[in-house]
């Protein structure tokens, strides 16, 4: 565990913010802030633009995998929309992103009766180079591979069938307990001589939609193809293997990795009025997987962030700090946008106060995860009384705010910067993994009011942080 040295700057932040805490507990100030927060929610719910912005992104651009022509269109969409809002400045930060193509062949068949399995390639997988035919061995997660050993695995396709734990209430915690089999499954199985992997989709829902997602290889010389299978067909395959242990599957994929391409993070700002203004970053990621429209992941976060700027402008509120919206590119399969932005910030010597990320969908807001020192956490969590009437009652101590903003917390020596506050927006998680990385992640599966409530919740938090720090 690292011991943090408290800087003079942090003491200054805590001292100033503590006065804000005292003020926020006075009846007059609570009433004044409550009126402002009510106004933010009224604007989002009565005259919000988030839903229609999401419609144009999903239906006008569609899926936006990094390096694709659609991702380029998404960059142009974001840049032009932000320019039309008459904010102080809009610009693009160039980054280099990986480029992976799914191809047009994704077939998996049980040989004994020609049963077609609903599968989809995992992002980053190699193809099969024709037909791959092999017997299948089932494992309940990576921990089973060592128990099975090379004798049981070599020359076979490993079926990783660890499901979400139904007893885990938070969907992201259930996901976190299983996702290693998706990301690391191919490399771990290859160590025991496997020729391919089939991974149970990362979802609570029992349906026939496979969910894709990123995976990685640790050995460049031993890459095996990797696919996800729908939960319905995972259960069927599991039963078939019990009845027929020698079952064989034929697998065909023609996905491949292409050379890296240039893309961009899109940035827009409303400059702070304070002479010593710091920067408040709010963002989501433009890229998505390529089998849906990226509506919840992360079109919702994109339009949430844009709506914050619009409401600040429409409200006639001039923030004390500079409020910057960043539409990150390449969160899904490389995080080049988040890492590139952190390096860009460092190179410019910018002073950041807070970064907030929305990348958990467009469902009903529940609160925020907060990565900050204990004293700053206590101050921020005191805002619960103002936001609780709108359903934001969870103020969760956390180790990070999101994939794209977490690099801001670390410098090149991986020394934690105690002055940075990271917040993650937390909507209700029960339905998110119904759509996550699946073809069902489309505009029609986002609820207008829930999306608008999320934008207002984020806008309210930005207002409170800006005012009291």
C-alpha positions in Angstrom: 0.0 0.0 0.0 1.3 3.4 -0.9 1.6 6.2 1.7 0.2 9.4 0.3 2.0 12.7 1.1 -0.7 15.4 1.6 0.2 18.4 -0.5 -0.4 22.0 0.4 -2.8 22.2 -2.5 -4.9 19.4 -1.1 -5.1 21.1 2.3 -6.2 24.2 0.5 -8.9 22.3 -1.4 -10.1 20.7 1.8 -10.1 24.0 3.7 -12.1 25.8 1.0 -14.5 22.8 0.6 -15.1 22.6 4.3 -16.5 26.1 4.3 -18.7 24.9 1.4 -19.8 22.0 3.6 -20.7 24.4 6.4 -22.6 26.6 3.9 -24.4 23.7 2.3 -25.8 22.7 5.8 -27.3 26.1 6.4 -31.0 26.2 5.7 -30.7 29.2 3.4 -28.0 27.7 1.3 -29.7 24.3 1.1 -32.9 26.1 -0.2 -30.9 28.1 -2.7 -29.0 25.1 -4.1 -32.2 23.0 -4.1 -33.9 25.6 -6.3 -30.9 25.5 -8.7 -30.9 21.7 -8.8 -34.7 21.7 -9.4 -34.1 24.1 -12.3 -31.5 21.7 -13.8 -33.9 18.8 -13.6 -36.8 20.8 -15.1 -34.6 21.9 -18.0 -33.5 18.3 -18.7 -37.0 16.8 -18.4 -39.0 19.6 -20.2 -36.6 20.8 -22.8 -33.9 18.2 -22.9 -31.9 17.4 -26.0 -30.2 14.2 -24.8 -32.8 11.8 -26.3 -32.9 13.3 -29.7 -29.1 13.6 -29.8 -28.9 9.9 -29.0 -31.4 9.1 -31.8 -29.2 10.9 -34.3 -26.0 9.2 -33.1 -27.5 5.7 -33.1 -29.7 5.9 -36.2 -27.6 8.4 -38.2 -24.1 6.9 -37.4 -24.9 3.5 -35.9 -22.2 1.2 -34.4 -18.8 2.9 -34.1 -16.0 0.4 -33.6 -12.5 2.1 -33.4 -10.8 2.6 -36.7 -14.0 2.2 -38.8 -15.6 4.7 -41.2 -18.5 4.9 -38.8 -16.2 5.9 -35.9 -14.9 8.7 -38.2 -18.5 9.8 -38.7 -19.1 9.8 -35.0 -16.1 12.1 -34.5 -17.6 14.5 -37.1 -21.0 14.2 -35.5 -19.7 15.1 -32.1 -17.5 17.9 -33.3 -20.3 19.5 -35.4 -22.9 19.2 -32.7 -20.7 20.8 -30.1 -19.7 23.6 -32.5 -23.4 24.4 -33.0 -23.9 25.0 -29.3 -21.7 28.1 -29.2 -19.5 26.9 -26.4 -16.2 28.7 -25.9 -14.0 26.3 -27.8 -14.3 23.0 -29.6 -11.3 21.0 -30.9 -10.0 17.5 -31.7 -7.1 15.7 -30.1 -5.5 13.2 -32.5 -4.9 9.6 -31.2 -3.9 6.4 -32.9 -6.3 3.5 -32.4 -6.3 -0.2 -33.1 -8.4 -1.5 -36.0 -10.1 -4.9 -35.8 -12.6 -6.3 -38.4 -15.2 -8.9 -37.5 -15.4 -10.1 -41.1 -18.6 -11.7 -42.5 -18.3 -15.3 -41.3 -19.3 -16.3 -37.8 -20.5 -19.9 -37.8 -20.5 -22.6 -35.1 -22.2 -25.9 -35.6 -22.6 -29.1 -33.5 -21.5 -31.8 -35.9 -23.6 -34.6 -34.7 -27.0 -33.0 -35.8 -26.0 -29.8 -37.5 -27.4 -27.6 -34.7 -26.3 -24.0 -35.3 -25.1 -22.2 -32.2 -25.6 -18.5 -31.7 -22.1 -17.1 -31.4 -20.2 -13.9 -32.2 -16.4 -13.3 -32.3 -14.8 -11.6 -29.4 -13.2 -8.3 -30.2 -9.5 -8.9 -31.1 -9.9 -12.6 -31.9 -8.0 -14.2 -34.7 -9.9 -16.1 -37.4 -10.0 -19.8 -37.8 -8.3 -19.9 -41.2 -11.0 -22.1 -42.7 -12.9 -24.8 -40.7 -11.8 -25.5 -37.2 -13.3 -28.9 -36.0 -12.6 -30.2 -32.6 -14.1 -31.8 -29.5 -15.3 -29.6 -26.6 -14.4 -29.6 -23.0 -16.4 -27.5 -20.5 -14.9 -25.4 -17.7 -16.7 -23.3 -15.1 -14.3 -20.3 -15.3 -10.5 -20.0 -15.6 -10.0 -21.6 -12.2 -11.2 -25.0 -13.7 -8.4 -25.0 -16.4 -5.7 -26.1 -14.0 -8.0 -28.8 -12.6 -8.7 -30.1 -16.0 -5.0 -30.0 -17.1 -3.4 -30.4 -20.5 -4.4 -34.0 -20.9 -8.1 -33.0 -20.9 -7.7 -29.8 -22.9 -5.1 -30.3 -25.6 -6.5 -30.2 -29.1 -10.0 -29.2 -27.9 -12.2 -26.2 -27.9 -12.7 -25.0 -24.3 -16.2 -23.9 -23.3 -15.9 -21.4 -20.5 -19.4 -21.5 -18.9 -19.2 -19.5 -15.6 -22.5 -17.7 -15.3 -23.3 -14.4 -13.4 -24.0 -15.1 -9.8 -27.7 -14.5 -9.4 -27.3 -13.6 -5.7 -25.0 -10.7 -6.5 -27.3 -7.6 -6.4 -25.1 -5.2 -8.3 -24.8 -6.1 -12.0 -21.3 -4.7 -12.4 -20.0 -6.8 -9.5 -21.5 -9.9 -11.1 -19.8 -8.9 -14.4 -16.5 -8.3 -12.6 -16.5 -11.8 -11.2 -16.9 -13.4 -14.6 -15.3 -11.1 -17.2 -11.8 -12.5 -16.8 -12.9 -15.7 -18.7 -13.8 -13.5 -21.6 -10.7 -11.3 -21.7 -8.1 -13.9 -20.7 -9.8 -17.2 -21.6 -8.1 -17.7 -25.0 -4.6 -17.1 -23.7 -5.1 -19.3 -20.6 -6.7 -22.1 -22.5 -3.9 -22.0 -25.1 -1.4 -22.6 -22.4 -2.9 -26.1 -22.0 -3.1 -26.7 -25.7 -6.6 -25.6 -26.5 -7.4 -24.8 -30.2 -10.2 -22.4 -29.5 -12.6 -21.0 -26.8 -16.3 -20.5 -26.5 -17.3 -18.1 -23.7 -20.7 -17.8 -22.0 -22.0 -14.3 -22.7 -21.6 -11.7 -19.9 -25.3 -11.2 -19.0 -27.9 -12.1 -16.4 -30.5 -12.5 -19.2 -31.4 -15.9 -20.6 -31.9 -15.3 -24.3 -30.4 -16.1 -27.7 -28.3 -12.9 -28.1 -24.5 -13.4 -27.9 -22.6 -10.5 -26.3 -19.2 -9.6 -27.7 -16.5 -7.7 -25.9 -12.7 -7.2 -25.8 -10.2 -10.0 -25.3 -6.4 -10.1 -25.3 -3.5 -12.4 -26.1 -0.4 -12.8 -23.9 1.5 -14.9 -26.3 1.8 -13.5 -29.8 2.8 -16.8 -31.2 -0.1 -18.9 -29.8 -3.3 -17.1 -30.6 -6.5 -19.2 -30.8 -10.0 -18.0 -31.9 -12.5 -16.9 -29.3 -16.2 -16.5 -29.5 -19.1 -15.7 -27.1 -22.2 -17.8 -27.1 -25.7 -16.8 -26.0 -26.8 -17.8 -22.6 -29.7 -19.9 -24.0 -27.3 -21.9 -26.2 -24.7 -22.0 -23.5 -27.2 -23.9 -21.3 -28.1 -26.1 -24.2 -24.5 -26.9 -25.0 -23.8 -27.7 -21.4 -26.6 -30.2 -21.3 -25.5 -31.7 -24.7 -22.0 -32.2 -23.4 -23.3 -34.1 -20.4 -25.3 -36.4 -22.7 -22.5 -36.7 -25.3 -19.0 -36.0 -23.9 -17.4 -36.6 -27.3 -19.4 -33.9 -29.0 -17.6 -32.0 -31.8 -18.1 -28.4 -33.0 -17.2 -26.9 -36.3 -16.1 -23.2 -36.1 -15.5 -20.7 -38.8 -14.4 -17.0 -38.4 -12.7 -14.6 -40.7 -12.1 -11.7 -38.3 -8.7 -10.1 -38.4 -6.6 -7.2 -37.0 -5.7 -4.4 -39.4 -3.1 -1.7 -39.1 -3.7 1.1 -36.6 -5.5 4.2 -37.8 -5.7 7.9 -36.7 -8.8 9.0 -34.9 -9.6 11.7 -32.3 -11.0 12.6 -29.0 -13.5 15.5 -29.4 -13.3 18.2 -26.7 -15.5 21.2 -25.9 -15.2 23.8 -23.1 -17.0 26.6 -21.3 -14.2 28.5 -19.7 -14.3 29.3 -16.0 -14.7 32.8 -14.7 -12.2 32.4 -11.8 -8.7 33.7 -12.4 -7.3 30.5 -10.9 -9.8 28.2 -12.6 -9.2 24.5 -12.6 -10.7 22.0 -15.1 -13.7 19.8 -14.5 -13.8 17.1 -17.2 -17.1 15.3 -18.0 -17.1 12.5 -20.6 -18.1 9.2 -22.2 -16.8 7.2 -25.1 -17.8 7.6 -28.7 -16.7 4.1 -29.9 -18.9 1.1 -29.5 -18.9 -2.6 -30.5 -20.2 -3.3 -33.9 -23.2 -5.6 -33.5 -25.6 -3.0 -32.0 -25.8 0.8 -32.0 -23.9 1.5 -28.8 -27.0 3.2 -27.3 -26.4 2.4 -23.6 -22.6 1.7 -24.1 -21.8 4.5 -24.5 -24.1 6.7 -26.5 -25.9 7.5 -23.2 -22.7 8.8 -21.7 -21.9 10.9 -24.7 -25.3 12.6 -24.7 -25.3 13.0 -20.9 -22.0 14.9 -21.2 -23.1 17.1 -24.1 -26.3 17.9 -22.3 -24.3 19.2 -19.3 -22.7 21.8 -21.5 -26.0 22.7 -23.1 -27.8 23.2 -19.8 -24.9 25.4 -18.4 -25.2 27.5 -21.5 -29.0 27.6 -21.5 -29.1 28.4 -17.8 -27.0 31.5 -18.2 -24.6 30.1 -15.5 -21.0 31.0 -15.8 -19.0 28.3 -14.0 -16.2 29.2 -11.7 -14.0 26.4 -13.2 -13.6 25.4 -16.8 -16.1 22.7 -17.7 -14.7 20.5 -20.4 -16.6 17.7 -22.2 -14.5 15.0 -23.7 -15.9 12.5 -26.2 -13.3 9.7 -25.8 -12.4 7.3 -28.6 -11.3 3.7 -28.2 -12.5 2.8 -24.7 -13.7 -0.7 -25.8 -10.5 -2.2 -27.2 -7.5 -0.3 -26.0 -8.3 2.8 -24.0 -6.1 4.9 -26.3 -8.4 7.9 -25.9 -8.3 7.9 -22.1 -4.5 7.4 -22.0 -3.9 9.9 -24.7 -6.0 12.5 -23.0 -4.2 12.0 -19.7 -0.8 12.4 -21.5 -2.1 15.5 -23.3 -3.2 17.0 -19.9 0.1 16.2 -18.4 2.1 17.7 -21.3 0.1 21.0 -21.0 0.6 21.1 -17.2 -3.1 21.6 -16.7 -4.7 21.8 -13.2 -7.6 19.4 -12.9 -10.1 19.5 -10.0 -12.4 16.7 -11.0 -13.3 14.3 -13.8 -16.6 12.5 -14.1 -17.4 9.6 -16.5 -20.7 8.3 -17.6 -20.2 4.8 -18.9 -22.8 2.6 -17.2 -25.8 3.1 -19.4 -28.9 5.3 -19.6 -31.0 3.8 -16.9 -32.5 5.4 -13.8 -29.8 7.4 -11.8 -28.9 6.0 -8.4 -25.8 8.0 -7.5 -22.0 8.2 -8.0 -18.8 6.4 -7.2 -16.3 8.8 -5.6 -12.5 8.3 -5.7 -11.0 11.0 -3.5 -9.3 11.4 -0.1 -11.5 10.6 2.9 -12.0 14.3 3.8 -13.1 15.2 0.2 -15.3 12.1 0.0 -17.1 13.3 3.2 -17.7 16.7 1.6 -19.0 15.4 -1.7 -21.2 12.8 0.0 -22.8 15.6 2.0 -24.6 16.5 -1.3 -26.8 13.5 -0.9 -29.5 15.4 0.9 -29.9 17.7 -2.1 -29.9 14.9 -4.8 -31.8 12.2 -2.9 -35.2 13.6 -3.9 -34.2 12.7 -7.5 -33.2 9.1 -6.7 -29.5 9.8 -6.3 -28.8 8.3 -2.9 -25.7 6.1 -3.5 -22.4 7.9 -2.8 -20.0 5.0 -3.0 -16.3 5.2 -2.1 -14.5 3.8 -5.0 -11.0 3.1 -6.5 -11.8 4.8 -9.8 -14.4 6.7 -11.9 -14.2 4.9 -15.2 -11.8 3.5 -17.8 -11.3 6.8 -19.7 -10.7 9.1 -16.7 -8.8 6.7 -14.5 -5.4 7.5 -16.3 -5.8 11.1 -15.0 -5.3 9.9 -11.5 -1.8 8.5 -12.3 1.4 10.2 -13.4 4.1 8.4 -15.4 5.6 6.9 -12.3 2.2 5.5 -11.2 2.1 7.8 -8.2 -1.4 8.6 -7.1 -2.3 12.3 -7.4 -4.3 13.1 -4.3 -5.7 16.4 -5.7 -7.8 14.7 -8.4 -11.4 13.8 -7.7 -12.8 11.1 -9.9 -16.6 10.4 -10.1 -18.4 7.6 -11.9 -22.1 8.0 -12.7 -24.1 5.1 -11.3 -27.4 4.3 -12.9 -29.5 1.3 -11.8 -27.6 -1.8 -13.0 -30.3 -4.5 -13.2 -31.0 -4.2 -16.9 -27.7 -2.9 -18.2 -26.2 -6.3 -19.0 -29.3 -7.3 -21.0 -28.0 -5.0 -23.7 -24.2 -4.6 -23.0 -22.2 -5.5 -26.1 -25.2 -7.2 -27.8 -27.2 -6.5 -30.9 -30.0 -5.3 -28.6 -28.0 -2.2 -27.5 -30.1 0.1 -29.7 -31.8 3.4 -29.4 -35.2 1.8 -28.8 -34.0 0.2 -25.6 -33.2 3.5 -23.9 -36.0 5.1 -21.9 -36.3 8.8 -22.6 -37.1 9.9 -19.1 -34.4 7.8 -17.5 -31.8 9.2 -19.9 -32.9 12.8 -19.1 -32.8 12.1 -15.3 -29.2 10.9 -15.7 -28.2 14.0 -17.6 -29.7 16.2 -14.9 -28.0 14.2 -12.1 -24.6 14.7 -13.7 -25.3 18.3 -14.4 -26.3 18.8 -10.7 -23.1 17.2 -9.5 -21.0 19.4 -11.8 -22.8 22.5 -10.5 -22.2 21.5 -6.8 -18.5 20.7 -7.4 -18.0 23.9 -9.3 -19.6 26.0 -6.7 -18.0 24.6 -3.5 -14.5 23.8 -4.6 
